[in-house]
Amino acid sequence: MTEYFDEIEHHFYLRRGTHLLLSGKDRVLVREWFSAGIPLHVVIEAIDIVFQKNEESARKKVINSLWYCRHSVTELWEERKELAVGDAGTTPEEAPVAALELLAAELESIDVSRPFADRVRALARVKSVPKIEERLMELEHEMVTSIVDSLIDRDAFREEVVRSLGDTSRLDAKTRARTEEANLRRAARERFGLPRLTLFR
């Protein structure tokens, strides 16, 4: 839940372009999305859609709350679930083993992520899809952290990520650390072409 919240808060902060922490109402909304099993990447994409539409609108609004994104998140999630239905008429909720196998195969195709493939396959023993999604999120965090820590240019990589955030002096120490960590994971995924670990692709 912590990583889920941090990633959403960080992305919303980046899209707004100003330092704004989520309100109590927004935090409740994020918990609802998490409890409903909505994958992180779906929330991120829905936030992007809201901001893109606003930027293209003749009458721009000031988006200062995640509340503006709630309908976009719900609609995109419903759309993604429909698209997830394959030729056999099943969704990841109905056939998580197949989705996990595809993820594991993708991890095996990338040298740095190969050690995590079997751990993804092992989640087939978990019967709850929300629990699988939660465990996948934890595994993704562990995988990216492990990869970054093993880099020869680890310190330079971290410094570059911190510089890319610009001026974060107005953030408190805890928020700054969370923001830097979230951006570090994102940069590592981009550098190595790592997949998002989720049943819903």
BALOBA-1460 file (C-alpha; in Angstrom, 3 decimals):
// residues 201
<rec num="1" residu="m" x="0.000" y="0.000" z="0.000"/>
<rec num="2" residu="t" x="2.832" y="2.426" z="0.824"/>
<rec num="3" residu="e" x="4.490" y="2.107" z="-2.582"/>
<rec num="4" residu="y" x="1.102" y="2.356" z="-4.316"/>
<rec num="5" residu="f" x="0.346" y="5.586" z="-2.473"/>
<rec num="6" residu="d" x="3.840" y="7.021" z="-2.974"/>
<rec num="7" residu="e" x="3.846" y="6.398" z="-6.725"/>
<rec num="8" residu="i" x="0.431" y="8.014" z="-7.186"/>
<rec num="9" residu="e" x="1.297" y="10.998" z="-5.014"/>
<rec num="10" residu="h" x="4.583" y="11.490" z="-6.852"/>
<rec num="11" residu="h" x="3.016" y="11.244" z="-10.304"/>
<rec num="12" residu="f" x="0.223" y="13.661" z="-9.389"/>
<rec num="13" residu="y" x="2.827" y="16.082" z="-8.043"/>
<rec num="14" residu="l" x="4.812" y="15.846" z="-11.299"/>
<rec num="15" residu="r" x="1.732" y="16.449" z="-13.465"/>
<rec num="16" residu="r" x="0.677" y="19.466" z="-11.423"/>
<rec num="17" residu="g" x="4.190" y="20.874" z="-11.553"/>
<rec num="18" residu="t" x="3.936" y="22.193" z="-8.005"/>
<rec num="19" residu="h" x="4.658" y="20.768" z="-4.579"/>
<rec num="20" residu="l" x="1.273" y="19.684" z="-3.256"/>
<rec num="21" residu="l" x="0.698" y="16.832" z="-0.832"/>
<rec num="22" residu="l" x="-2.464" y="14.780" z="-1.140"/>
<rec num="23" residu="s" x="-5.366" y="15.749" z="1.071"/>
<rec num="24" residu="g" x="-7.115" y="13.436" z="3.501"/>
<rec num="25" residu="k" x="-9.937" y="13.023" z="0.972"/>
<rec num="26" residu="d" x="-7.421" y="12.035" z="-1.698"/>
<rec num="27" residu="r" x="-5.790" y="9.527" z="0.627"/>
<rec num="28" residu="v" x="-9.146" y="7.849" z="1.222"/>
<rec num="29" residu="l" x="-9.669" y="7.678" z="-2.540"/>
<rec num="30" residu="v" x="-6.274" y="6.020" z="-3.071"/>
<rec num="31" residu="r" x="-7.117" y="3.442" z="-0.386"/>
<rec num="32" residu="e" x="-10.388" y="2.708" z="-2.184"/>
<rec num="33" residu="w" x="-8.546" y="2.159" z="-5.470"/>
<rec num="34" residu="f" x="-6.062" y="-0.120" z="-3.753"/>
<rec num="35" residu="s" x="-8.809" y="-2.110" z="-2.018"/>
<rec num="36" residu="a" x="-10.651" y="-2.459" z="-5.332"/>
<rec num="37" residu="g" x="-7.527" y="-4.015" z="-6.855"/>
<rec num="38" residu="i" x="-7.007" y="-1.283" z="-9.449"/>
<rec num="39" residu="p" x="-3.414" y="-1.661" z="-10.685"/>
<rec num="40" residu="l" x="-1.023" y="1.213" z="-10.154"/>
<rec num="41" residu="h" x="-0.311" y="1.674" z="-13.873"/>
<rec num="42" residu="v" x="-4.039" y="2.120" z="-14.565"/>
<rec num="43" residu="v" x="-4.276" y="4.931" z="-12.005"/>
<rec num="44" residu="i" x="-1.157" y="6.598" z="-13.434"/>
<rec num="45" residu="e" x="-2.505" y="6.416" z="-16.987"/>
<rec num="46" residu="a" x="-5.898" y="7.776" z="-15.893"/>
<rec num="47" residu="i" x="-4.205" y="10.742" z="-14.195"/>
<rec num="48" residu="d" x="-2.306" y="11.433" z="-17.423"/>
<rec num="49" residu="i" x="-5.558" y="11.346" z="-19.391"/>
<rec num="50" residu="v" x="-7.174" y="13.914" z="-17.088"/>
<rec num="51" residu="f" x="-4.236" y="16.307" z="-17.324"/>
<rec num="52" residu="q" x="-3.899" y="15.840" z="-21.094"/>
<rec num="53" residu="k" x="-7.567" y="16.635" z="-21.674"/>
<rec num="54" residu="n" x="-7.301" y="19.659" z="-19.419"/>
<rec num="55" residu="e" x="-4.244" y="20.934" z="-21.288"/>
<rec num="56" residu="e" x="-6.102" y="20.606" z="-24.592"/>
<rec num="57" residu="s" x="-9.239" y="22.295" z="-23.294"/>
<rec num="58" residu="a" x="-10.037" y="25.917" z="-24.098"/>
<rec num="59" residu="r" x="-11.222" y="26.367" z="-20.518"/>
<rec num="60" residu="k" x="-8.464" y="24.922" z="-18.367"/>
<rec num="61" residu="k" x="-9.184" y="24.009" z="-14.758"/>
<rec num="62" residu="v" x="-6.863" y="24.070" z="-11.790"/>
<rec num="63" residu="i" x="-6.535" y="20.404" z="-10.845"/>
<rec num="64" residu="n" x="-5.586" y="20.462" z="-7.200"/>
<rec num="65" residu="s" x="-7.080" y="17.159" z="-6.076"/>
<rec num="66" residu="l" x="-7.087" y="13.523" z="-7.166"/>
<rec num="67" residu="w" x="-10.847" y="13.775" z="-6.888"/>
<rec num="68" residu="y" x="-10.820" y="15.212" z="-10.421"/>
<rec num="69" residu="c" x="-9.390" y="11.890" z="-11.624"/>
<rec num="70" residu="r" x="-11.811" y="9.499" z="-9.947"/>
<rec num="71" residu="h" x="-14.114" y="8.999" z="-12.959"/>
<rec num="72" residu="s" x="-11.180" y="8.604" z="-15.328"/>
<rec num="73" residu="v" x="-9.673" y="5.900" z="-13.097"/>
<rec num="74" residu="t" x="-12.964" y="3.982" z="-12.873"/>
<rec num="75" residu="e" x="-13.669" y="4.208" z="-16.600"/>
<rec num="76" residu="l" x="-10.152" y="3.183" z="-17.629"/>
<rec num="77" residu="w" x="-10.170" y="0.241" z="-15.205"/>
<rec num="78" residu="e" x="-13.463" y="-1.040" z="-16.620"/>
<rec num="79" residu="e" x="-12.076" y="-0.637" z="-20.137"/>
<rec num="80" residu="r" x="-8.858" y="-2.486" z="-19.276"/>
<rec num="81" residu="k" x="-10.783" y="-5.379" z="-17.746"/>
<rec num="82" residu="e" x="-12.839" y="-5.715" z="-20.899"/>
<rec num="83" residu="l" x="-9.721" y="-5.641" z="-23.098"/>
<rec num="84" residu="a" x="-8.123" y="-8.280" z="-20.888"/>
<rec num="85" residu="v" x="-10.676" y="-10.833" z="-22.034"/>
<rec num="86" residu="g" x="-8.801" y="-13.144" z="-24.387"/>
<rec num="87" residu="d" x="-9.808" y="-15.635" z="-27.010"/>
<rec num="88" residu="a" x="-10.773" y="-18.086" z="-24.313"/>
<rec num="89" residu="g" x="-13.078" y="-15.520" z="-22.735"/>
<rec num="90" residu="t" x="-11.115" y="-15.267" z="-19.508"/>
<rec num="91" residu="t" x="-9.699" y="-12.317" z="-17.610"/>
<rec num="92" residu="p" x="-6.632" y="-12.204" z="-15.347"/>
<rec num="93" residu="e" x="-9.004" y="-12.518" z="-12.391"/>
<rec num="94" residu="e" x="-10.213" y="-15.850" z="-13.788"/>
<rec num="95" residu="a" x="-6.853" y="-17.114" z="-15.033"/>
<rec num="96" residu="p" x="-4.083" y="-15.541" z="-12.945"/>
<rec num="97" residu="v" x="-1.734" y="-18.481" z="-13.542"/>
<rec num="98" residu="a" x="-1.529" y="-17.726" z="-17.265"/>
<rec num="99" residu="a" x="-0.928" y="-14.023" z="-16.608"/>
<rec num="100" residu="l" x="1.786" y="-14.848" z="-14.074"/>
<rec num="101" residu="e" x="3.490" y="-17.182" z="-16.545"/>
<rec num="102" residu="l" x="3.592" y="-14.430" z="-19.170"/>
<rec num="103" residu="l" x="5.129" y="-12.054" z="-16.628"/>
<rec num="104" residu="a" x="7.696" y="-14.629" z="-15.553"/>
<rec num="105" residu="a" x="8.680" y="-15.303" z="-19.163"/>
<rec num="106" residu="e" x="9.157" y="-11.574" z="-19.733"/>
<rec num="107" residu="l" x="11.385" y="-11.319" z="-16.651"/>
<rec num="108" residu="e" x="13.448" y="-14.271" z="-17.865"/>
<rec num="109" residu="s" x="14.128" y="-12.452" z="-21.131"/>
<rec num="110" residu="i" x="15.944" y="-9.646" z="-19.262"/>
<rec num="111" residu="d" x="19.222" y="-10.571" z="-17.557"/>
<rec num="112" residu="v" x="18.847" y="-8.335" z="-14.497"/>
<rec num="113" residu="s" x="15.298" y="-9.464" z="-13.705"/>
<rec num="114" residu="r" x="15.714" y="-13.189" z="-14.414"/>
<rec num="115" residu="p" x="16.201" y="-14.151" z="-10.719"/>
<rec num="116" residu="f" x="12.673" y="-12.926" z="-9.946"/>
<rec num="117" residu="a" x="10.858" y="-15.003" z="-12.564"/>
<rec num="118" residu="d" x="10.337" y="-18.095" z="-10.392"/>
<rec num="119" residu="r" x="9.083" y="-15.962" z="-7.507"/>
<rec num="120" residu="v" x="6.430" y="-14.531" z="-9.802"/>
<rec num="121" residu="r" x="5.405" y="-18.046" z="-10.899"/>
<rec num="122" residu="a" x="5.170" y="-19.101" z="-7.256"/>
<rec num="123" residu="l" x="2.352" y="-16.599" z="-6.728"/>
<rec num="124" residu="a" x="0.081" y="-19.011" z="-8.615"/>
<rec num="125" residu="r" x="-0.446" y="-20.657" z="-5.220"/>
<rec num="126" residu="v" x="-2.138" y="-17.490" z="-3.936"/>
<rec num="127" residu="k" x="-5.869" y="-17.712" z="-4.537"/>
<rec num="128" residu="s" x="-6.778" y="-14.033" z="-4.135"/>
<rec num="129" residu="v" x="-6.118" y="-11.760" z="-7.129"/>
<rec num="130" residu="p" x="-5.908" y="-8.608" z="-4.938"/>
<rec num="131" residu="k" x="-3.308" y="-10.384" z="-2.789"/>
<rec num="132" residu="i" x="-1.385" y="-11.415" z="-5.914"/>
<rec num="133" residu="e" x="-1.401" y="-7.797" z="-7.117"/>
<rec num="134" residu="e" x="-0.176" y="-6.611" z="-3.728"/>
<rec num="135" residu="r" x="2.608" y="-9.208" z="-3.684"/>
<rec num="136" residu="l" x="3.594" y="-8.338" z="-7.259"/>
<rec num="137" residu="m" x="3.943" y="-4.703" z="-6.236"/>
<rec num="138" residu="e" x="6.199" y="-5.712" z="-3.341"/>
<rec num="139" residu="l" x="8.267" y="-7.902" z="-5.659"/>
<rec num="140" residu="e" x="8.636" y="-5.097" z="-8.182"/>
<rec num="141" residu="h" x="9.922" y="-2.774" z="-5.472"/>
<rec num="142" residu="e" x="12.375" y="-5.425" z="-4.259"/>
<rec num="143" residu="m" x="13.517" y="-6.215" z="-7.809"/>
<rec num="144" residu="v" x="14.169" y="-2.603" z="-8.803"/>
<rec num="145" residu="t" x="15.907" y="-1.829" z="-5.507"/>
<rec num="146" residu="s" x="18.144" y="-4.889" z="-5.931"/>
<rec num="147" residu="i" x="19.033" y="-3.923" z="-9.500"/>
<rec num="148" residu="v" x="19.845" y="-0.323" z="-8.594"/>
<rec num="149" residu="d" x="21.971" y="-1.399" z="-5.622"/>
<rec num="150" residu="s" x="24.006" y="-3.684" z="-7.894"/>
<rec num="151" residu="l" x="24.865" y="-0.966" z="-10.419"/>
<rec num="152" residu="i" x="28.521" y="-0.020" z="-10.784"/>
<rec num="153" residu="d" x="27.439" y="3.590" z="-11.315"/>
<rec num="154" residu="r" x="24.830" y="3.417" z="-8.557"/>
<rec num="155" residu="d" x="25.803" y="6.695" z="-6.869"/>
<rec num="156" residu="a" x="25.959" y="8.619" z="-10.140"/>
<rec num="157" residu="f" x="22.620" y="7.127" z="-11.192"/>
<rec num="158" residu="r" x="20.999" y="8.224" z="-7.939"/>
<rec num="159" residu="e" x="22.483" y="11.704" z="-8.208"/>
<rec num="160" residu="e" x="21.166" y="12.082" z="-11.747"/>
<rec num="161" residu="v" x="17.672" y="11.089" z="-10.617"/>
<rec num="162" residu="v" x="17.749" y="13.580" z="-7.733"/>
<rec num="163" residu="r" x="18.894" y="16.373" z="-10.071"/>
<rec num="164" residu="s" x="16.059" y="15.599" z="-12.479"/>
<rec num="165" residu="l" x="13.534" y="16.441" z="-9.760"/>
<rec num="166" residu="g" x="14.631" y="20.052" z="-9.638"/>
<rec num="167" residu="d" x="14.137" y="22.120" z="-6.501"/>
<rec num="168" residu="t" x="12.576" y="19.966" z="-3.757"/>
<rec num="169" residu="s" x="13.600" y="22.247" z="-0.889"/>
<rec num="170" residu="r" x="9.976" y="23.025" z="-0.070"/>
<rec num="171" residu="l" x="9.230" y="19.370" z="0.613"/>
<rec num="172" residu="d" x="9.664" y="17.922" z="4.083"/>
<rec num="173" residu="a" x="12.383" y="15.282" z="4.494"/>
<rec num="174" residu="k" x="9.987" y="12.320" z="4.444"/>
<rec num="175" residu="t" x="8.164" y="13.474" z="1.317"/>
<rec num="176" residu="r" x="11.437" y="14.311" z="-0.431"/>
<rec num="177" residu="a" x="12.803" y="10.840" z="0.311"/>
<rec num="178" residu="r" x="9.619" y="9.176" z="-0.998"/>
<rec num="179" residu="t" x="9.681" y="11.294" z="-4.142"/>
<rec num="180" residu="e" x="13.333" y="10.509" z="-4.835"/>
<rec num="181" residu="e" x="12.775" y="6.794" z="-4.265"/>
<rec num="182" residu="a" x="9.733" y="6.651" z="-6.551"/>
<rec num="183" residu="n" x="11.611" y="8.469" z="-9.304"/>
<rec num="184" residu="l" x="14.623" y="6.193" z="-8.850"/>
<rec num="185" residu="r" x="12.471" y="3.110" z="-9.408"/>
<rec num="186" residu="r" x="10.884" y="4.683" z="-12.465"/>
<rec num="187" residu="a" x="14.277" y="5.569" z="-13.953"/>
<rec num="188" residu="a" x="15.544" y="2.033" z="-13.364"/>
<rec num="189" residu="r" x="12.523" y="0.517" z="-15.097"/>
<rec num="190" residu="e" x="13.128" y="2.758" z="-18.099"/>
<rec num="191" residu="r" x="16.872" y="2.045" z="-18.199"/>
<rec num="192" residu="f" x="16.500" y="-1.747" z="-18.222"/>
<rec num="193" residu="g" x="13.121" y="-2.054" z="-19.929"/>
<rec num="194" residu="l" x="11.601" y="-3.722" z="-16.874"/>
<rec num="195" residu="p" x="7.914" y="-4.610" z="-17.047"/>
<rec num="196" residu="r" x="5.351" y="-3.456" z="-14.530"/>
<rec num="197" residu="l" x="4.538" y="-6.444" z="-12.340"/>
<rec num="198" residu="t" x="0.788" y="-6.666" z="-12.604"/>
<rec num="199" residu="l" x="-1.755" y="-9.174" z="-13.906"/>
<rec num="200" residu="f" x="-3.440" y="-6.450" z="-15.928"/>
<rec num="201" residu="r" x="-1.285" y="-5.421" z="-18.905"/>
